[in-house]
Amino acid sequence: MTLRPARTAALLAFGSLLLAASAPGQVTPVEPSPPSIGEIEVSSREVFDERGGGRFAPHRIANRLHVRTRDHIIRRELLFETGDPLDRELIDQTERNLRGLWFLRDARVETVEVDEDLDGRPERVDVLVTTWDRWSLAPRIDFSQVQNRTIWEIGASEKNFLGFGKSITVSHRQNLDRVTDRLRYQDPQLLGSNVGLAASVAGLSDGHERLLTLDRGYLSLRDPWAFSAGVVSVARTEPIVEHGLEVERLPVRGEFVDLELGRALLRGANHAVRMHGAFRAHEVQVGEDLRDYTGPEVGLRSVTHRFVRLTHVNQFERTEDFNLGTESHAVLRLSAHAFGGREAAFVSAGHRHGLQLRDNHFVILGVGFDGRRERGGWRNTVAAVNARYLRKHSLRTAFVGKLDYAHGHAFDPEVQLRLGAETGLRGYPVRQFTGTRSLLLSAEERVFFADDVWQLLSFGVAGFVDSGFVWPAGRPVDLGDLRTGVGVSLLVGSHRLASRGGVRFDLGYALNPVEGPDGRPKHWVGAAFSDIDF
């Protein structure tokens, strides 16, 4: 996209203003005289455990072929160093950050108190950081059958190039809408920093996608600043669907430039308040309609940490972190002729809150709103309510409940709410229901019966009930319209070999008849592959 001179000047001025305002915010004082951090030891473990079998055992050979993550890559992720006062939040957040890296399957950060003068008060705390590598070089072979539609992918990826944490992926994928050939590169530590780089080039059967982003997010609640910058170019066609059938395709072209800088106004042991300023230039053409929205953005976010650590929810024996704290945000973005764009205002707000009912038993509730104020009215707005419920009966069993409701208004022509096998209403045809208001309810019992078989695969089963519908514009919401499906699932995972955690094969049966291609109502039986999620 070619930036107009006024827009370029505004972008540079805005960026300079943000940089000048990025001094650290207020810091909540910590408790006095904590012990200091002493020695820090990093121990990186191999992908497979070598248990006998001689020199030519398969697991031993695989470990020798794999390049282990280098110690300095792990040390760059540490939020503390020798001599710092002990901060439990930074210890815990370091562990969560390490687990979030795509080339590690798990991480632990443990502390050992050292009382040298035996007075009952430790003078220092030594830290042991243990990480477990994931197999990083692998072919990408993915196949999904969603009703009568086939989704498949073939390619190769290296998620930890030479042990430096860099990721390179080449893939050829066919999904419900198009064929995509993609080359993607990711670097979480650009030039040895905490800045992440992502670059992607893709050729689509109906266009192209190009992406370049730099991102340095908040590393912890103590972190005073963050920034991101990105350029995206996309051209493709968006399908319009009615009753599961594609009736039209709208050509869409977009050019996006974003610069954002954030600072923490308040930083505490388990709570932070953050503000961000941004300048965004978004130009989208849908058919003959050119939408140019350019201007500044300001936002405020409040975050509270209250994490619980569980296994056997989505990723079998791999540790998962769930935040039961609160998170609230409000964002206002303005577009104006002075910056070269249309006159419009974008508003986004939301709140998320976790409630712990008892050990391993909680619910997470969320509400949100996104919309655009333009020409005296609201357009393309969505108000959403969602809930996630989890109850662990035992280590290897979990009951999961979901609720998602979205209420749309005055959608742009290319926007639809859709519901079918590919979006959670299992047993029904893909994109069967479309409209402006959507409700999906789901209940599922999961049983994980085998972990890490031959250090390769883990297995589980699930039984589910889904109920949902999408109401077209002008039709009132009536719970009597809900369509229900029941079914069973096979769950398969490999925390040593795959970064996606777990996949599932669902076999669903639609309890309510749906009109078939011949115009006659029928009860559908549908099968689909998807990721396991909460």
Secondary structure, DSSP 4 states (H G I P E B T S, - for coil): -PPPHHHHHHHHHHHHHHHHT----EEPPPPSSPPEEEEEEEEEEPSS---SS-TT-HHHHHHHHS-PPPHHHHHTT-S--TTSBP-HHHHHHHHHHHHTSTTEEEEEEEEEEE-TT-SSS-SEEEEEEEEEE---EEEEEEEEEETTEEEEEEEEEESSGGGS--EEEEEEEE-SS-EEEEEEEEESSGGGSS-EEEEEEEEETTEEEEEEEEEE---STT--EEEEEEEEEEEEEEEEEETTEEEEEEEEEEEEEEEEEEEEEEE-SSEEEEEEEEEEEEEEEETTEEEEEEEEEEEEEEEE--EEEESSSSSTTS-EEEE-SEEEEEEEEEE-GGGTS-SEEEEEEEEEEEEEEETTEEEEEEEEEEEEEETTEEEEEEEEEEEEEEEEEETTEEEEEEEEEEEEES--TT--EEESGGGT-TTS-TT-EEESEEEEEEEEEEEEEEEEETTTEEEEEEEEEEEEEEEPTTSPP-GGG-EEEEEEEEEEE-TTT-TT-EEEEEEEEESS-EE-TTS-EE--EEEEEEE---
